[in-house]
Amino acid sequence: MKNRLTAIFLIGIMLLAGCGKKEAASADISESTDGSEVEESAEESGVEAQALYEKFLNNEVPVTIGRHVEQGEYFTFENYEGKEYTLEELVNCIIADYVGDDDTVEIWLDKIEYAYIDCGADGEPELALHIDTPMSAEGWIEYIIIKEFDGKLKTVYSGVTWSRSYIHINEYGYIYGDGSGGAASHSFNKSFVDGDGKWHFIYSDSTELAWISEEDRVLYGNGGAYELSEDEVAKYSGEYILIDFHFNTPNSGEYYEDDTVRSYGKLAKEDEFLDWEHGYRGYCYCELDDDESIYDEDSPLRKYYGGEDFYTLSEVEEMIADREAEVGLTETIKNGAEAEWKELEINFEPYIASNGLGGRG
């Protein structure tokens, strides 16, 4: 600020001295607005945001619930948009919503963990939370990302998991999740929050196991059993994953209507679970064979699961790459380290720890 005032003062003197000093004035202006001042401004902004995040964690300032899509289907902030809550109020809002009118439900706050991340890798900090609320029947973890805007805090992402689903958030705001729908079905999703605090949906998919039985000469999967010839069995026997991809953002309850992209993959002979540190592939939980002969026109899987909406996995990966480029999801952002979560020392006790059953704290 001192440099800027000095520059303005010098400009005033030069203007008074006459038009012959315009070049000198311009030189002083450029010196006062160089990159170092921009960096200093960004650094000051980061310090201010960090201070606000710490006050929020200490239950001293509120956060406003922003307009964004909830990935989970068990709890949504849709009815709370625009409202302000301290951390204590936010926790109790979530707990009260789960309890509802069911007097058999008991739920409590187990812990809160937080991490400072850098959405979009732009040097500006954001605050990520997960609020762990077990209950007598099931447990839930609410994931939230909060960003500072003009001295106030606002949520820019939320998602919820249960005992058979997970959400991973990395240091640059890249989000990938998965969940199990049973022994033979699974689901995945990818999204990220950019440096401006905008949430971008990349895609989701659901998978189902299919296999060709050599003994029965039958293709099982997708709720059906299809008889095959000996040649088909010999050429295509093995285990497969049927995959439905969705690229439309699930806004306003319009979940993936008429946008299914279908594909399938063959499980590799060495069935190894993948390293999820960076959300590898993100549409299957194990290694897939890269042999594209499984997509030949005479393939029984192509015959029974193909159609207008069918694409090979290579073609789907091109769609995914196009979507990532469109919304600005880079390899740097995707390959960031997992967020470093720390347990918060809670300075309050939830006043809605259960529905009339007594709190556990």
C-alpha positions, 0 to 999 in steps of 0.5 A: 500500500505504501508503494502504491501511495508513493506512485500516485504522489509521484504521478501527481507531481509529474502531471503538474510539471507538464506533458513532457514528463508523461513517459516518466509517469508511465514508468513509475506506474509500471513499477508500482504494479509489477508481478511482486505486488500481485503476488503480495496481494494474493498472499495477503488474501490467503492469510485473510482466508486462513484466519477466517477458516480458523475462526470457523473451526473455533465456532466464531464465524458462520459459513453460508450454504452455497448452491451446489450439487450434493453427490450423495443421496442420503442428505442434501443441503438443498433446503438450506441454501443461503442460510448461515451456520456456525460449525456447531449449528452446521453439525446439528443441522446435519444430525437433526436432518438424519434423525427426522421424526424417527424416534428409534434413531440414535445418532451422535458426533464422533469426530470432525476432521479438516484439511487445508487444500488449494483448489485449482492449484492457484495458491489460494487456500480452501478448507475441507471438512468431514463430519463423522456422525455414526448412528445406531443403524448406519454411519455417515460422513459429510464432506464439505469444501468451504471457500472465502469470498470477500471476507465471508465463507461459503460452501462450494461442495458437499457429499456424503458417504456411508459404510460402503462408499467413499469420497477422496479429496486431493490437495488441489480439489480433485474429488473421486468417489466409489460405492458398492451396491452389492457383490457384483455392482459398483459405482464411481464418480469424478468431479473437482472444484476449481480456483474460483470455487466452482464445482465441475461434474466430470462423470459417474458410472455404474458397473456390473459383473458379467461372465461367460461360463465354459461349462454351461456355454452361457453368458451371464449378466445384466439380469440375463443368461444367453446361450453361446456357441462353442466357438464363442465360448472358446474365443471370449470366455472370461469375466467382464465388467459392464459399465454405464457412464453418465456425463450430465450434471445431476442438477435439480433431481434430473439424474442422468436421464437419457444420457447413458454411454454403455461399454464393457471391459474384460478383467485381466488374468491377474485380478489385482485391485488398483492403487486409488491414491490418484483415482486411477481410471476411476471407472473400475475397481480392478485391472482390465485387459487392453485387448480390443478384440472383445469389441468385435461385431461378433462378440456376444457381449457386443451383441447383447449389450451393444446398441446405439449407446455403445462405445469401446472403452478407448472411445469413452476415455476420449470422452472423459479426456474431452470433458476434463479439458473442457472444464480445466481439470489438468494432470497436475490437479488430478495427480495431487496428493491426498488431502492431509486430514487432521482431527479437530479438537471440538469446543462444543457438544452437539445439542441434538445428539439423538432424538430424545435418547440422550447425547453421546457427545 
